[in-house]
Amino acid sequence: MTGDENEAVVTVTRREGITVVHLHGDLDDDSAPAASRALGEAATSGADRTVVDLSGTCFADSAILHALLQAQKAHAAAGLVLVLAGPLQPVVRRLFDVTGSGRAFRMTDSLETAMTC
């Protein structure tokens, strides 16, 4: 990182046989391709569950929402579980609330809960 705490960073880890996609910083049109790639790879990783850690996300726009909805579709089609983990910043929560898209996802308030729910 360059020191900008809001810089978009997408990383993937494996934890207890679960793929965890960490989305950090301000996520928008510029970071959507990296997020989409990571989420797509997670759907084919061989893990039964993917957790998207949004706890470090400061901002997310419609491009990221689209990537998450596409990932949800891909996971459901493959019989896999996709869980969004918070806690969510108010501006990120608002994206799901205003669009009504929150009901399309399984969401938890912590990474630990997302690992097992």
Contacts in CASP RR format, 6 or more apart in sequence:
PFRMAT RR
TARGET T0000
AUTHOR 0000-0000-0000
METHOD contacts of the structure
MODEL  1
MTGDENEAVVTVTRREGITVVHLHGDLDDDSAPAASRALGEAATSGADRT
VVDLSGTCFADSAILHALLQAQKAHAAAGLVLVLAGPLQPVVRRLFDVTG
SGRAFRMTDSLETAMTC
1 7 0 8 1.000
1 9 0 8 1.000
5 25 0 8 1.000
5 58 0 8 1.000
6 25 0 8 1.000
6 26 0 8 1.000
6 58 0 8 1.000
6 59 0 8 1.000
7 25 0 8 1.000
7 26 0 8 1.000
8 23 0 8 1.000
8 24 0 8 1.000
8 25 0 8 1.000
8 26 0 8 1.000
8 27 0 8 1.000
8 28 0 8 1.000
8 30 0 8 1.000
8 31 0 8 1.000
8 34 0 8 1.000
9 22 0 8 1.000
9 23 0 8 1.000
9 24 0 8 1.000
9 25 0 8 1.000
10 21 0 8 1.000
10 22 0 8 1.000
10 23 0 8 1.000
10 24 0 8 1.000
10 31 0 8 1.000
10 34 0 8 1.000
10 35 0 8 1.000
10 38 0 8 1.000
11 21 0 8 1.000
11 22 0 8 1.000
11 24 0 8 1.000
11 38 0 8 1.000
12 19 0 8 1.000
12 20 0 8 1.000
12 21 0 8 1.000
12 22 0 8 1.000
12 38 0 8 1.000
12 41 0 8 1.000
12 42 0 8 1.000
13 19 0 8 1.000
13 20 0 8 1.000
13 22 0 8 1.000
14 20 0 8 1.000
14 45 0 8 1.000
14 47 0 8 1.000
15 115 0 8 1.000
16 115 0 8 1.000
17 47 0 8 1.000
18 47 0 8 1.000
18 48 0 8 1.000
18 49 0 8 1.000
18 50 0 8 1.000
18 51 0 8 1.000
18 115 0 8 1.000
19 42 0 8 1.000
19 45 0 8 1.000
19 46 0 8 1.000
19 47 0 8 1.000
19 49 0 8 1.000
19 50 0 8 1.000
19 51 0 8 1.000
20 50 0 8 1.000
20 51 0 8 1.000
20 52 0 8 1.000
20 53 0 8 1.000
20 111 0 8 1.000
21 35 0 8 1.000
21 38 0 8 1.000
21 39 0 8 1.000
21 42 0 8 1.000
21 50 0 8 1.000
21 51 0 8 1.000
21 52 0 8 1.000
21 53 0 8 1.000
22 53 0 8 1.000
22 56 0 8 1.000
23 31 0 8 1.000
23 35 0 8 1.000
23 52 0 8 1.000
23 53 0 8 1.000
23 54 0 8 1.000
23 56 0 8 1.000
23 57 0 8 1.000
23 60 0 8 1.000
23 64 0 8 1.000
24 56 0 8 1.000
24 57 0 8 1.000
25 56 0 8 1.000
25 57 0 8 1.000
25 58 0 8 1.000
25 59 0 8 1.000
26 58 0 8 1.000
26 59 0 8 1.000
27 35 0 8 1.000
27 57 0 8 1.000
27 59 0 8 1.000
27 60 0 8 1.000
27 61 0 8 1.000
27 63 0 8 1.000
27 64 0 8 1.000
28 59 0 8 1.000
28 60 0 8 1.000
28 61 0 8 1.000
28 63 0 8 1.000
28 64 0 8 1.000
29 61 0 8 1.000
29 63 0 8 1.000
31 64 0 8 1.000
32 63 0 8 1.000
32 64 0 8 1.000
32 66 0 8 1.000
32 67 0 8 1.000
35 64 0 8 1.000
35 67 0 8 1.000
35 68 0 8 1.000
36 67 0 8 1.000
36 70 0 8 1.000
36 71 0 8 1.000
39 50 0 8 1.000
39 52 0 8 1.000
39 67 0 8 1.000
39 68 0 8 1.000
39 70 0 8 1.000
39 71 0 8 1.000
39 74 0 8 1.000
40 71 0 8 1.000
40 74 0 8 1.000
42 50 0 8 1.000
42 71 0 8 1.000
42 75 0 8 1.000
43 50 0 8 1.000
43 71 0 8 1.000
43 74 0 8 1.000
43 75 0 8 1.000
43 78 0 8 1.000
43 80 0 8 1.000
44 78 0 8 1.000
47 80 0 8 1.000
48 80 0 8 1.000
48 81 0 8 1.000
49 80 0 8 1.000
49 81 0 8 1.000
49 82 0 8 1.000
49 83 0 8 1.000
49 115 0 8 1.000
50 71 0 8 1.000
50 75 0 8 1.000
50 80 0 8 1.000
50 81 0 8 1.000
50 82 0 8 1.000
50 83 0 8 1.000
51 83 0 8 1.000
51 84 0 8 1.000
51 85 0 8 1.000
51 111 0 8 1.000
51 114 0 8 1.000
51 115 0 8 1.000
52 68 0 8 1.000
52 71 0 8 1.000
52 82 0 8 1.000
52 83 0 8 1.000
52 84 0 8 1.000
52 85 0 8 1.000
53 85 0 8 1.000
53 86 0 8 1.000
53 111 0 8 1.000
53 114 0 8 1.000
54 60 0 8 1.000
54 84 0 8 1.000
54 85 0 8 1.000
54 86 0 8 1.000
54 88 0 8 1.000
54 92 0 8 1.000
55 85 0 8 1.000
55 86 0 8 1.000
55 87 0 8 1.000
55 88 0 8 1.000
55 110 0 8 1.000
55 111 0 8 1.000
56 89 0 8 1.000
57 88 0 8 1.000
57 89 0 8 1.000
57 92 0 8 1.000
58 89 0 8 1.000
58 91 0 8 1.000
58 92 0 8 1.000
59 89 0 8 1.000
59 91 0 8 1.000
59 92 0 8 1.000
60 91 0 8 1.000
60 92 0 8 1.000
60 95 0 8 1.000
61 95 0 8 1.000
62 95 0 8 1.000
62 99 0 8 1.000
65 95 0 8 1.000
65 96 0 8 1.000
65 99 0 8 1.000
65 101 0 8 1.000
68 84 0 8 1.000
68 105 0 8 1.000
69 101 0 8 1.000
69 104 0 8 1.000
71 82 0 8 1.000
72 82 0 8 1.000
72 104 0 8 1.000
72 105 0 8 1.000
75 81 0 8 1.000
75 82 0 8 1.000
76 82 0 8 1.000
81 106 0 8 1.000
82 105 0 8 1.000
82 106 0 8 1.000
83 105 0 8 1.000
83 106 0 8 1.000
83 107 0 8 1.000
83 108 0 8 1.000
83 114 0 8 1.000
83 117 0 8 1.000
84 105 0 8 1.000
84 106 0 8 1.000
84 107 0 8 1.000
84 108 0 8 1.000
84 114 0 8 1.000
85 107 0 8 1.000
85 108 0 8 1.000
85 109 0 8 1.000
85 110 0 8 1.000
85 111 0 8 1.000
85 113 0 8 1.000
85 114 0 8 1.000
86 107 0 8 1.000
86 108 0 8 1.000
86 109 0 8 1.000
86 110 0 8 1.000
86 111 0 8 1.000
86 114 0 8 1.000
87 109 0 8 1.000
87 110 0 8 1.000
88 96 0 8 1.000
95 101 0 8 1.000
96 102 0 8 1.000
96 105 0 8 1.000
96 107 0 8 1.000
106 117 0 8 1.000
108 114 0 8 1.000
108 117 0 8 1.000
END
